[in-house]
Amino acid sequence: MDKLLIEGGAPLHGEVRISGAKNAALPLLAATLLTPGTHILHNVPDLRDTRTMLRVIETLGARWERQGATVRINTDTLSGAEAPYDLVKTMRASVLVLGPLLARAGFARVSLPGGCAIGARPIDYHLKGFERLGVEAHLAQGYVEARVPGRLQGGSMYFDAPSVTGTENLLMAAVCAQGQTLIQNAAREPEVGNLIDMLVNMGAQIEGKDTDTLVIRGVERLSAAETSVIPDRIETGTYMIAVAACGGKVLLRDCVPQHLVALSEKLRICGLVIEEEQDCMQVSCPEVGDRSLCALQSVDITTQPYPGFPTDLQAQFMALMTMGEDTAIIHETIFENRFMHVAELNRMGADITIEGSRAIVRGGGRDSISGAPVMATDLRASASLVIAGLAAQGCTEISRIYHLERGYENMAAKLQELGARIHRISE
Ligand code: EPU
């Protein structure tokens, strides 16, 4: 298994291009199943998760080819309606094929994803929503078997919590339903907006983009579409936090600064200088005296649905706070078990204790973290270990980096370009 070796302490300088968003690309790929034709998606990141989703839709009959970041997908014929356990267990987002399959084929059999490293993550909202559209669903041998007697019917639903993939699944089912569908307390994440844009390009009628109330008027027919995946706000935020941790000055190109307001606000309090333009951002860490980095002010965060502080940046921000001057309270409100990185950060010299859904991070200043062998436990936890390793004194060895490859395109190469001493080694 491959590992990452990081020799900490190098500031980051230069430019980095932000890739397309994993969590936007996945529902867009699933949406191509909705209607026959050749769909063209641009800016699709080449990641383990996007490759898995391409395998899922291929299993269902899609044919595709990739040229650079553009993927052409032909969905003229569907050869099945089943997403098998082997694929779903490696990527929960495979459940996103439920909505389009129900809309197009009237039937779907999708393995029920189990719990994962960050929490139980049920899909009950998805299933309750489908039922409101007339779907009959039951569980058999670990699979959700869902069927539509006749055509999908518009319906109303309210999510107890704004679920991102729940909203996306329901949108994809509702666009072809008979009549109107109302989704209240819908997720407002930019990735949902990207899907709405694609569905509207395909001929869907959807009102309420970027709000928590979506009204969908079902249409008889959709057509294939050409769409671009939005820039990855979590990748952008990860590099911003890395600069705050290591120092330096980096231009982040092809990103959407507006999608990162909650993080930028906190990083400015920490001491980072952020200059935003329409599609790029320059982040720099002020130096003081003999070129040593400015002290990092500790700041509390609470994760929330968009536009609040993203749970997908919580672990990376925690790595930064271990180097703060004071104590920071990190409150995780989205997932119940998203503190797996704490034990690993503590192995690197951090002082973090967990009290329920809060982590108390007692910052030890810029020099408090030292390199150590650590193990990645999930995607964003891995990114937090990379940030800690980049800023640490000495050498860090991160194992199980396949987690990282699920969601960060060429992370080691991009960081090397910025001057980081990071290398991938094969065992
Ligand atoms: N929830 C339920 N029942 C459901 C659906 C959700 O109880 O049927 C709960 C979840 O347990 C959680 C909350 O609702 O407490 C919100 O979960 P959500 O459904 O929004 O999460 P998701 O759609 O499964 C997506 C991202 C995650 C990201 C979350 C939150 C994709 C493919 N995944 O997951 O991304 O953390 O939204 O923003 O879009 C990652 O990229 O590392 C990642 C985990």
Boltz pocket constraint, residues with backbone or C-beta under 6 A from the ligand:
constraints:
  - pocket:
      binder: B
      contacts: [[A, 22], [A, 23], [A, 26], [A, 93], [A, 119], [A, 120], [A, 121], [A, 122], [A, 123], [A, 124], [A, 125], [A, 126], [A, 127], [A, 161], [A, 162], [A, 163], [A, 164], [A, 165], [A, 166], [A, 187], [A, 191], [A, 311], [A, 312], [A, 333], [A, 334], [A, 335], [A, 336], [A, 379], [A, 380], [A, 407]]
      max_distance: 6.0
